[in-house]
Amino acid sequence: MAWALFTAYQSIVSVALIKLEAIKSGLGMADIIDKAAVEKVITLALPHQAEFISKYDSGAYHYLLDELELRLLEELQKILSGVESDKASVERAAAIIKESERLMQSIEKTTPS
């Protein structure tokens, strides 16, 4: 789960950096970022924030970084203390990682070399 939370965190930061570069170069965001994929990754990582995620644009996702960081630190503490993950957590983590990889691949395909 720690890796899954990190990938969700990384997705938010990556989207922000890509937006910045797109603005600098004059590209449109619709051509680069799959907004639905970003929403899905973050919603899987923070399901209780689903309403916030669907209500606001990706420009507001940075407000979720602190919560993701806290959840990541909690997961790392669990790992260090030897607490086992349950089946639901493992399945949720797999879903987050799968969607995050799909998002990053879609970004790589649309980003000019």
N, CA, C and O atoms as CSV, one atom per row, in Angstrom:
chain,resi,resn,atom,element,x,y,z
A,1,MET,N,N,0.818,-1.189,0.000
A,1,MET,CA,C,0.000,0.000,0.000
A,1,MET,C,C,0.866,1.258,0.000
A,1,MET,O,O,0.474,2.281,-0.562
A,2,ALA,N,N,2.038,1.186,0.627
A,2,ALA,CA,C,2.920,2.355,0.659
A,2,ALA,C,C,3.303,2.771,-0.761
A,2,ALA,O,O,3.284,3.957,-1.090
A,3,TRP,N,N,3.647,1.805,-1.591
A,3,TRP,CA,C,4.019,2.138,-2.964
A,3,TRP,C,C,2.829,2.723,-3.718
A,3,TRP,O,O,2.993,3.656,-4.504
A,4,ALA,N,N,1.656,2.193,-3.491
A,4,ALA,CA,C,0.452,2.693,-4.154
A,4,ALA,C,C,0.178,4.139,-3.766
A,4,ALA,O,O,-0.147,4.962,-4.622
A,5,LEU,N,N,0.306,4.448,-2.488
A,5,LEU,CA,C,0.092,5.828,-2.038
A,5,LEU,C,C,1.156,6.759,-2.614
A,5,LEU,O,O,0.870,7.903,-2.969
A,6,PHE,N,N,2.382,6.256,-2.703
A,6,PHE,CA,C,3.438,7.064,-3.308
A,6,PHE,C,C,3.132,7.346,-4.777
A,6,PHE,O,O,3.351,8.464,-5.244
A,7,THR,N,N,2.632,6.354,-5.512
A,7,THR,CA,C,2.333,6.582,-6.929
A,7,THR,C,C,1.192,7.580,-7.096
A,7,THR,O,O,1.195,8.367,-8.043
A,8,ALA,N,N,0.219,7.559,-6.192
A,8,ALA,CA,C,-0.857,8.557,-6.250
A,8,ALA,C,C,-0.292,9.948,-5.983
A,8,ALA,O,O,-0.653,10.909,-6.662
A,9,TYR,N,N,0.582,10.051,-5.007
A,9,TYR,CA,C,1.251,11.318,-4.692
A,9,TYR,C,C,2.049,11.797,-5.906
A,9,TYR,O,O,1.983,12.964,-6.294
A,10,GLN,N,N,2.799,10.870,-6.490
A,10,GLN,CA,C,3.612,11.175,-7.663
A,10,GLN,C,C,2.739,11.626,-8.837
A,10,GLN,O,O,3.145,12.497,-9.607
A,11,SER,N,N,1.564,11.051,-8.980
A,11,SER,CA,C,0.660,11.435,-10.069
A,11,SER,C,C,0.249,12.897,-9.953
A,11,SER,O,O,0.239,13.624,-10.946
A,12,ILE,N,N,-0.089,13.325,-8.742
A,12,ILE,CA,C,-0.499,14.716,-8.532
A,12,ILE,C,C,0.660,15.663,-8.854
A,12,ILE,O,O,0.474,16.669,-9.540
A,13,VAL,N,N,1.840,15.339,-8.362
A,13,VAL,CA,C,3.007,16.191,-8.598
A,13,VAL,C,C,3.370,16.198,-10.081
A,13,VAL,O,O,3.685,17.251,-10.636
A,14,SER,N,N,3.328,15.040,-10.723
A,14,SER,CA,C,3.664,14.957,-12.151
A,14,SER,C,C,2.704,15.769,-13.006
A,14,SER,O,O,3.121,16.460,-13.935
A,15,VAL,N,N,1.413,15.683,-12.689
A,15,VAL,CA,C,0.419,16.438,-13.447
A,15,VAL,C,C,0.671,17.937,-13.287
A,15,VAL,O,O,0.559,18.694,-14.251
A,16,ALA,N,N,1.009,18.361,-12.083
A,16,ALA,CA,C,1.293,19.784,-11.859
A,16,ALA,C,C,2.513,20.231,-12.660
A,16,ALA,O,O,2.504,21.311,-13.252
A,17,LEU,N,N,3.546,19.420,-12.683
A,17,LEU,CA,C,4.747,19.774,-13.442
A,17,LEU,C,C,4.475,19.788,-14.942
A,17,LEU,O,O,4.965,20.659,-15.662
A,18,ILE,N,N,3.703,18.834,-15.400
A,18,ILE,CA,C,3.359,18.782,-16.826
A,18,ILE,C,C,2.516,20.002,-17.199
A,18,ILE,O,O,2.706,20.589,-18.264
A,19,LYS,N,N,1.593,20.380,-16.328
A,19,LYS,CA,C,0.788,21.587,-16.574
A,19,LYS,C,C,1.675,22.818,-16.699
A,19,LYS,O,O,1.483,23.652,-17.584
A,20,LEU,N,N,2.642,22.918,-15.807
A,20,LEU,CA,C,3.555,24.058,-15.826
A,20,LEU,C,C,4.320,24.101,-17.143
A,20,LEU,O,O,4.414,25.154,-17.773
A,21,GLU,N,N,4.857,22.981,-17.553
A,21,GLU,CA,C,5.613,22.938,-18.810
A,21,GLU,C,C,4.712,23.208,-20.010
A,21,GLU,O,O,5.128,23.859,-20.968
A,22,ALA,N,N,3.472,22.707,-19.959
A,22,ALA,CA,C,2.535,22.944,-21.059
A,22,ALA,C,C,2.191,24.428,-21.167
A,22,ALA,O,O,2.091,24.975,-22.265
A,23,ILE,N,N,2.014,25.063,-20.025
A,23,ILE,CA,C,1.719,26.500,-20.022
A,23,ILE,C,C,2.907,27.272,-20.592
A,23,ILE,O,O,2.730,28.198,-21.384
A,24,LYS,N,N,4.116,26.887,-20.187
A,24,LYS,CA,C,5.316,27.557,-20.685
A,24,LYS,C,C,5.436,27.448,-22.205
A,24,LYS,O,O,5.836,28.396,-22.881
A,25,SER,N,N,5.082,26.272,-22.725
A,25,SER,CA,C,5.261,26.050,-24.165
A,25,SER,C,C,4.021,26.373,-24.990
A,25,SER,O,O,4.068,26.333,-26.220
A,26,GLY,N,N,2.913,26.691,-24.327
A,26,GLY,CA,C,1.694,27.064,-25.033
A,26,GLY,C,C,0.846,25.888,-25.492
A,26,GLY,O,O,-0.043,26.061,-26.325
A,27,LEU,N,N,1.102,24.696,-24.966
A,27,LEU,CA,C,0.300,23.523,-25.324
A,27,LEU,C,C,-0.991,23.491,-24.515
A,27,LEU,O,O,-1.065,24.066,-23.428
A,28,GLY,N,N,-2.003,22.820,-25.047
A,28,GLY,CA,C,-3.253,22.652,-24.312
A,28,GLY,C,C,-3.204,21.412,-23.431
A,28,GLY,O,O,-2.642,20.391,-23.829
A,29,MET,N,N,-3.781,21.487,-22.248
A,29,MET,CA,C,-3.768,20.367,-21.311
A,29,MET,C,C,-4.584,19.182,-21.811
A,29,MET,O,O,-4.261,18.036,-21.499
A,30,ALA,N,N,-5.619,19.438,-22.570
A,30,ALA,CA,C,-6.458,18.347,-23.055
A,30,ALA,C,C,-5.658,17.395,-23.934
A,30,ALA,O,O,-6.004,16.219,-24.053
A,31,ASP,N,N,-4.599,17.892,-24.546
A,31,ASP,CA,C,-3.776,17.062,-25.414
A,31,ASP,C,C,-2.807,16.176,-24.645
A,31,ASP,O,O,-2.285,15.210,-25.202
A,32,ILE,N,N,-2.560,16.481,-23.396
A,32,ILE,CA,C,-1.510,15.792,-22.652
A,32,ILE,C,C,-2.048,14.925,-21.519
A,32,ILE,O,O,-1.621,13.779,-21.379
A,33,ILE,N,N,-2.959,15.429,-20.715
A,33,ILE,CA,C,-3.386,14.759,-19.492
A,33,ILE,C,C,-4.759,14.118,-19.663
A,33,ILE,O,O,-5.701,14.751,-20.139
A,34,ASP,N,N,-4.854,12.860,-19.270
A,34,ASP,CA,C,-6.135,12.163,-19.220
A,34,ASP,C,C,-6.736,12.439,-17.836
A,34,ASP,O,O,-6.406,11.763,-16.861
A,35,LYS,N,N,-7.621,13.440,-17.763
A,35,LYS,CA,C,-8.168,13.868,-16.474
A,35,LYS,C,C,-8.895,12.743,-15.753
A,35,LYS,O,O,-8.812,12.635,-14.529
A,36,ALA,N,N,-9.602,11.908,-16.495
A,36,ALA,CA,C,-10.335,10.800,-15.873
A,36,ALA,C,C,-9.372,9.815,-15.210
A,36,ALA,O,O,-9.666,9.282,-14.140
A,37,ALA,N,N,-8.230,9.577,-15.838
A,37,ALA,CA,C,-7.246,8.657,-15.261
A,37,ALA,C,C,-6.649,9.228,-13.981
A,37,ALA,O,O,-6.429,8.500,-13.013
A,38,VAL,N,N,-6.389,10.524,-13.980
A,38,VAL,CA,C,-5.860,11.172,-12.773
A,38,VAL,C,C,-6.880,11.068,-11.643
A,38,VAL,O,O,-6.536,10.706,-10.518
A,39,GLU,N,N,-8.124,11.383,-11.949
A,39,GLU,CA,C,-9.187,11.291,-10.941
A,39,GLU,C,C,-9.298,9.877,-10.377
A,39,GLU,O,O,-9.472,9.697,-9.172
A,40,LYS,N,N,-9.199,8.886,-11.242
A,40,LYS,CA,C,-9.353,7.499,-10.799
A,40,LYS,C,C,-8.236,7.090,-9.849
A,40,LYS,O,O,-8.494,6.451,-8.829
A,41,VAL,N,N,-6.996,7.453,-10.173
A,41,VAL,CA,C,-5.861,7.113,-9.312
A,41,VAL,C,C,-6.033,7.725,-7.928
A,41,VAL,O,O,-5.870,7.046,-6.915
A,42,ILE,N,N,-6.361,9.002,-7.895
A,42,ILE,CA,C,-6.464,9.699,-6.611
A,42,ILE,C,C,-7.683,9.204,-5.827
A,42,ILE,O,O,-7.624,9.075,-4.605
A,43,THR,N,N,-8.778,8.930,-6.524
A,43,THR,CA,C,-9.975,8.424,-5.850
A,43,THR,C,C,-9.729,7.046,-5.255
A,43,THR,O,O,-10.235,6.740,-4.176
A,44,LEU,N,N,-8.957,6.212,-5.945
A,44,LEU,CA,C,-8.620,4.894,-5.391
A,44,LEU,C,C,-7.758,5.032,-4.142
A,44,LEU,O,O,-7.912,4.272,-3.186
A,45,ALA,N,N,-6.856,5.998,-4.154
A,45,ALA,CA,C,-5.978,6.200,-2.998
A,45,ALA,C,C,-6.701,6.838,-1.821
A,45,ALA,O,O,-6.428,6.519,-0.664
A,46,LEU,N,N,-7.631,7.749,-2.129
A,46,LEU,CA,C,-8.374,8.466,-1.081
A,46,LEU,C,C,-9.880,8.395,-1.386
A,46,LEU,O,O,-10.477,9.400,-1.771
A,47,PRO,N,N,-10.484,7.234,-1.219
A,47,PRO,CA,C,-11.891,7.086,-1.599
A,47,PRO,C,C,-12.842,8.028,-0.857
A,47,PRO,O,O,-13.878,8.409,-1.403
A,48,HIS,N,N,-12.511,8.401,0.352
A,48,HIS,CA,C,-13.373,9.312,1.114
A,48,HIS,C,C,-13.327,10.748,0.560
A,48,HIS,O,O,-14.141,11.586,0.949
A,49,GLN,N,N,-12.389,11.029,-0.336
A,49,GLN,CA,C,-12.284,12.350,-0.952
A,49,GLN,C,C,-12.879,12.366,-2.366
A,49,GLN,O,O,-12.646,13.309,-3.123
A,50,ALA,N,N,-13.634,11.344,-2.720
A,50,ALA,CA,C,-14.189,11.210,-4.074
A,50,ALA,C,C,-15.009,12.431,-4.489
A,50,ALA,O,O,-14.914,12.879,-5.632
A,51,GLU,N,N,-15.802,12.966,-3.584
A,51,GLU,CA,C,-16.633,14.135,-3.905
A,51,GLU,C,C,-15.759,15.347,-4.236
A,51,GLU,O,O,-16.014,16.050,-5.214
A,52,PHE,N,N,-14.737,15.587,-3.426
A,52,PHE,CA,C,-13.810,16.699,-3.666
A,52,PHE,C,C,-13.117,16.523,-5.014
A,52,PHE,O,O,-13.013,17.472,-5.791
A,53,ILE,N,N,-12.643,15.308,-5.292
A,53,ILE,CA,C,-11.899,15.026,-6.515
A,53,ILE,C,C,-12.765,15.239,-7.750
A,53,ILE,O,O,-12.299,15.794,-8.745
A,54,SER,N,N,-14.012,14.806,-7.694
A,54,SER,CA,C,-14.886,14.977,-8.856
A,54,SER,C,C,-15.388,16.415,-8.997
A,54,SER,O,O,-15.702,16.860,-10.101
A,55,LYS,N,N,-15.462,17.137,-7.882
A,55,LYS,CA,C,-15.983,18.500,-7.906
A,55,LYS,C,C,-14.964,19.505,-8.456
A,55,LYS,O,O,-15.330,20.441,-9.167
A,56,TYR,N,N,-13.686,19.306,-8.121
A,56,TYR,CA,C,-12.671,20.289,-8.475
A,56,TYR,C,C,-11.743,19.776,-9.566
A,56,TYR,O,O,-11.555,18.572,-9.739
A,57,ASP,N,N,-11.174,20.717,-10.288
A,57,ASP,CA,C,-10.213,20.420,-11.346
A,57,ASP,C,C,-8.896,19.938,-10.731
A,57,ASP,O,O,-8.687,20.053,-9.523
A,58,SER,N,N,-8.028,19.409,-11.558
A,58,SER,CA,C,-6.741,18.911,-11.073
A,58,SER,C,C,-5.896,20.008,-10.435
A,58,SER,O,O,-4.939,19.709,-9.721
A,59,GLY,N,N,-6.226,21.244,-10.676
A,59,GLY,CA,C,-5.517,22.352,-10.042
A,59,GLY,C,C,-5.711,22.410,-8.541
A,59,GLY,O,O,-4.961,23.095,-7.846
A,60,ALA,N,N,-6.707,21.702,-8.030
A,60,ALA,CA,C,-6.963,21.684,-6.585
A,60,ALA,C,C,-6.439,20.421,-5.914
A,60,ALA,O,O,-6.528,20.289,-4.693
A,61,TYR,N,N,-5.900,19.498,-6.688
A,61,TYR,CA,C,-5.455,18.223,-6.124
A,61,TYR,C,C,-4.279,18.375,-5.168
A,61,TYR,O,O,-4.049,17.508,-4.325
A,62,HIS,N,N,-3.541,19.461,-5.293
A,62,HIS,CA,C,-2.405,19.652,-4.388
A,62,HIS,C,C,-2.847,19.736,-2.926
A,62,HIS,O,O,-2.047,19.509,-2.018
A,63,TYR,N,N,-4.118,20.063,-2.702
A,63,TYR,CA,C,-4.626,20.090,-1.325
A,63,TYR,C,C,-4.671,18.695,-0.712
A,63,TYR,O,O,-4.779,18.559,0.507
A,64,LEU,N,N,-4.591,17.672,-1.532
A,64,LEU,CA,C,-4.641,16.289,-1.054
A,64,LEU,C,C,-3.252,15.727,-0.764
A,64,LEU,O,O,-3.137,14.636,-0.206
A,65,LEU,N,N,-2.202,16.448,-1.130
A,65,LEU,CA,C,-0.849,15.937,-0.947
A,65,LEU,C,C,-0.501,15.687,0.519
A,65,LEU,O,O,0.127,14.680,0.843
A,66,ASP,N,N,-0.901,16.587,1.395
A,66,ASP,CA,C,-0.597,16.389,2.819
A,66,ASP,C,C,-1.243,15.119,3.357
A,66,ASP,O,O,-0.627,14.374,4.119
A,67,GLU,N,N,-2.474,14.879,2.960
A,67,GLU,CA,C,-3.169,13.676,3.421
A,67,GLU,C,C,-2.504,12.424,2.857
A,67,GLU,O,O,-2.335,11.435,3.571
A,68,LEU,N,N,-2.129,12.463,1.593
A,68,LEU,CA,C,-1.431,11.314,1.006
A,68,LEU,C,C,-0.089,11.078,1.697
A,68,LEU,O,O,0.296,9.936,1.948
A,69,GLU,N,N,0.616,12.160,2.001
A,69,GLU,CA,C,1.895,12.025,2.695
A,69,GLU,C,C,1.701,11.398,4.070
A,69,GLU,O,O,2.463,10.516,4.465
A,70,LEU,N,N,0.694,11.847,4.794
A,70,LEU,CA,C,0.407,11.290,6.111
A,70,LEU,C,C,0.061,9.810,6.025
A,70,LEU,O,O,0.557,9.001,6.809
A,71,ARG,N,N,-0.791,9.465,5.068
A,71,ARG,CA,C,-1.167,8.053,4.877
A,71,ARG,C,C,0.039,7.208,4.487
A,71,ARG,O,O,0.164,6.061,4.915
A,72,LEU,N,N,0.929,7.777,3.672
A,72,LEU,CA,C,2.147,7.070,3.269
A,72,LEU,C,C,3.036,6.815,4.478
A,72,LEU,O,O,3.549,5.709,4.651
A,73,LEU,N,N,3.222,7.828,5.312
A,73,LEU,CA,C,4.033,7.658,6.522
A,73,LEU,C,C,3.428,6.619,7.461
A,73,LEU,O,O,4.155,5.838,8.074
A,74,GLU,N,N,2.104,6.607,7.577
A,74,GLU,CA,C,1.436,5.594,8.406
A,74,GLU,C,C,1.695,4.191,7.862
A,74,GLU,O,O,1.945,3.258,8.625
A,75,GLU,N,N,1.633,4.049,6.546
A,75,GLU,CA,C,1.894,2.753,5.920
A,75,GLU,C,C,3.335,2.311,6.146
A,75,GLU,O,O,3.593,1.138,6.411
A,76,LEU,N,N,4.264,3.243,6.042
A,76,LEU,CA,C,5.670,2.907,6.279
A,76,LEU,C,C,5.895,2.486,7.730
A,76,LEU,O,O,6.695,1.591,8.003
A,77,GLN,N,N,5.189,3.134,8.660
A,77,GLN,CA,C,5.283,2.730,10.064
A,77,GLN,C,C,4.737,1.322,10.277
A,77,GLN,O,O,5.288,0.550,11.062
A,78,LYS,N,N,3.653,0.989,9.577
A,78,LYS,CA,C,3.101,-0.361,9.660
A,78,LYS,C,C,4.110,-1.387,9.157
A,78,LYS,O,O,4.285,-2.448,9.757
A,79,ILE,N,N,4.768,-1.059,8.053
A,79,ILE,CA,C,5.766,-1.971,7.492
A,79,ILE,C,C,6.902,-2.177,8.485
A,79,ILE,O,O,7.333,-3.307,8.715
A,80,LEU,N,N,7.386,-1.088,9.073
A,80,LEU,CA,C,8.491,-1.176,10.024
A,80,LEU,C,C,8.110,-1.947,11.288
A,80,LEU,O,O,8.956,-2.603,11.896
A,81,SER,N,N,6.848,-1.868,11.681
A,81,SER,CA,C,6.413,-2.584,12.886
A,81,SER,C,C,5.999,-4.020,12.581
A,81,SER,O,O,5.690,-4.784,13.496
A,82,GLY,N,N,5.989,-4.393,11.298
A,82,GLY,CA,C,5.702,-5.772,10.924
A,82,GLY,C,C,4.230,-6.112,10.788
A,82,GLY,O,O,3.869,-7.289,10.757
A,83,VAL,N,N,3.382,-5.109,10.707
A,83,VAL,CA,C,1.944,-5.352,10.556
A,83,VAL,C,C,1.671,-5.843,9.136
A,83,VAL,O,O,2.120,-5.236,8.164
A,84,GLU,N,N,0.945,-6.929,9.028
A,84,GLU,CA,C,0.598,-7.505,7.732
A,84,GLU,C,C,-0.571,-6.755,7.110
A,84,GLU,O,O,-1.463,-6.285,7.816
A,85,SER,N,N,-0.563,-6.645,5.793
A,85,SER,CA,C,-1.677,-6.032,5.076
A,85,SER,C,C,-2.772,-7.069,4.861
A,85,SER,O,O,-2.487,-8.243,4.626
A,86,ASP,N,N,-4.017,-6.634,4.942
A,86,ASP,CA,C,-5.114,-7.555,4.671
A,86,ASP,C,C,-5.362,-7.633,3.168
A,86,ASP,O,O,-4.816,-6.845,2.396
A,87,LYS,N,N,-6.180,-8.580,2.767
A,87,LYS,CA,C,-6.438,-8.826,1.347
A,87,LYS,C,C,-7.031,-7.594,0.668
A,87,LYS,O,O,-6.658,-7.273,-0.460
A,88,ALA,N,N,-7.939,-6.909,1.332
A,88,ALA,CA,C,-8.574,-5.724,0.740
A,88,ALA,C,C,-7.547,-4.631,0.472
A,88,ALA,O,O,-7.605,-3.972,-0.566
A,89,SER,N,N,-6.607,-4.430,1.394
A,89,SER,CA,C,-5.571,-3.412,1.211
A,89,SER,C,C,-4.658,-3.759,0.039
A,89,SER,O,O,-4.271,-2.888,-0.741
A,90,VAL,N,N,-4.323,-5.031,-0.073
A,90,VAL,CA,C,-3.457,-5.473,-1.170
A,90,VAL,C,C,-4.166,-5.278,-2.508
A,90,VAL,O,O,-3.552,-4.828,-3.475
A,91,GLU,N,N,-5.447,-5.612,-2.569
A,91,GLU,CA,C,-6.209,-5.444,-3.810
A,91,GLU,C,C,-6.355,-3.969,-4.173
A,91,GLU,O,O,-6.244,-3.601,-5.342
A,92,ARG,N,N,-6.603,-3.129,-3.180
A,92,ARG,CA,C,-6.724,-1.692,-3.414
A,92,ARG,C,C,-5.395,-1.116,-3.889
A,92,ARG,O,O,-5.359,-0.291,-4.802
A,93,ALA,N,N,-4.309,-1.556,-3.268
A,93,ALA,CA,C,-2.982,-1.092,-3.676
A,93,ALA,C,C,-2.689,-1.499,-5.121
A,93,ALA,O,O,-2.148,-0.708,-5.893
A,94,ALA,N,N,-3.043,-2.715,-5.479
A,94,ALA,CA,C,-2.827,-3.179,-6.851
A,94,ALA,C,C,-3.620,-2.335,-7.851
A,94,ALA,O,O,-3.117,-2.013,-8.927
A,95,ALA,N,N,-4.843,-1.981,-7.502
A,95,ALA,CA,C,-5.683,-1.156,-8.383
A,95,ALA,C,C,-5.089,0.242,-8.552
A,95,ALA,O,O,-5.093,0.789,-9.655
A,96,ILE,N,N,-4.581,0.817,-7.469
A,96,ILE,CA,C,-3.976,2.149,-7.532
A,96,ILE,C,C,-2.742,2.122,-8.421
A,96,ILE,O,O,-2.566,2.991,-9.275
A,97,ILE,N,N,-1.896,1.132,-8.223
A,97,ILE,CA,C,-0.667,1.036,-9.013
A,97,ILE,C,C,-0.986,0.806,-10.485
A,97,ILE,O,O,-0.355,1.401,-11.359
A,98,LYS,N,N,-1.958,-0.051,-10.761
A,98,LYS,CA,C,-2.338,-0.325,-12.151
A,98,LYS,C,C,-2.818,0.950,-12.840
A,98,LYS,O,O,-2.391,1.247,-13.955
A,99,GLU,N,N,-3.695,1.701,-12.192
A,99,GLU,CA,C,-4.217,2.934,-12.783
A,99,GLU,C,C,-3.131,3.999,-12.907
A,99,GLU,O,O,-3.105,4.757,-13.877
A,100,SER,N,N,-2.239,4.054,-11.927
A,100,SER,CA,C,-1.155,5.022,-11.981
A,100,SER,C,C,-0.213,4.719,-13.142
A,100,SER,O,O,0.224,5.631,-13.844
A,101,GLU,N,N,0.094,3.460,-13.340
A,101,GLU,CA,C,0.948,3.069,-14.469
A,101,GLU,C,C,0.269,3.395,-15.790
A,101,GLU,O,O,0.921,3.859,-16.726
A,102,ARG,N,N,-1.032,3.157,-15.873
A,102,ARG,CA,C,-1.775,3.474,-17.090
A,102,ARG,C,C,-1.742,4.985,-17.358
A,102,ARG,O,O,-1.568,5.415,-18.498
A,103,LEU,N,N,-1.907,5.772,-16.314
A,103,LEU,CA,C,-1.841,7.231,-16.439
A,103,LEU,C,C,-0.469,7.679,-16.923
A,103,LEU,O,O,-0.374,8.476,-17.856
A,104,MET,N,N,0.590,7.182,-16.305
A,104,MET,CA,C,1.941,7.590,-16.674
A,104,MET,C,C,2.265,7.164,-18.105
A,104,MET,O,O,2.954,7.890,-18.821
A,105,GLN,N,N,1.783,6.006,-18.527
A,105,GLN,CA,C,2.005,5.565,-19.902
A,105,GLN,C,C,1.267,6.475,-20.886
A,105,GLN,O,O,1.790,6.786,-21.956
A,106,SER,N,N,0.065,6.897,-20.529
A,106,SER,CA,C,-0.685,7.792,-21.436
A,106,SER,C,C,0.000,9.144,-21.543
A,106,SER,O,O,-0.028,9.769,-22.603
A,107,ILE,N,N,0.610,9.598,-20.469
A,107,ILE,CA,C,1.351,10.858,-20.488
A,107,ILE,C,C,2.601,10.724,-21.358
A,107,ILE,O,O,2.913,11.617,-22.146
A,108,GLU,N,N,3.307,9.614,-21.211
A,108,GLU,CA,C,4.527,9.398,-21.993
A,108,GLU,C,C,4.217,9.343,-23.486
A,108,GLU,O,O,5.012,9.809,-24.302
A,109,LYS,N,N,3.070,8.776,-23.846
A,109,LYS,CA,C,2.688,8.669,-25.268
A,109,LYS,C,C,2.414,10.037,-25.884
A,109,LYS,O,O,2.700,10.262,-27.060
A,110,THR,N,N,1.862,10.944,-25.090
A,110,THR,CA,C,1.473,12.243,-25.635
A,110,THR,C,C,2.538,13.316,-25.476
A,110,THR,O,O,2.446,14.377,-26.092
A,111,THR,N,N,3.549,13.049,-24.654
A,111,THR,CA,C,4.596,14.034,-24.432
A,111,THR,C,C,5.603,13.974,-25.566
A,111,THR,O,O,6.131,12.902,-25.861
A,112,PRO,N,N,5.884,15.112,-26.214
A,112,PRO,CA,C,6.864,15.125,-27.292
A,112,PRO,C,C,8.255,14.800,-26.783
A,112,PRO,O,O,8.631,15.215,-25.687
A,113,SER,N,N,9.023,14.060,-27.573
A,113,SER,CA,C,10.384,13.671,-27.169
A,113,SER,C,C,11.377,14.779,-27.400
A,113,SER,O,O,12.563,14.614,-27.113
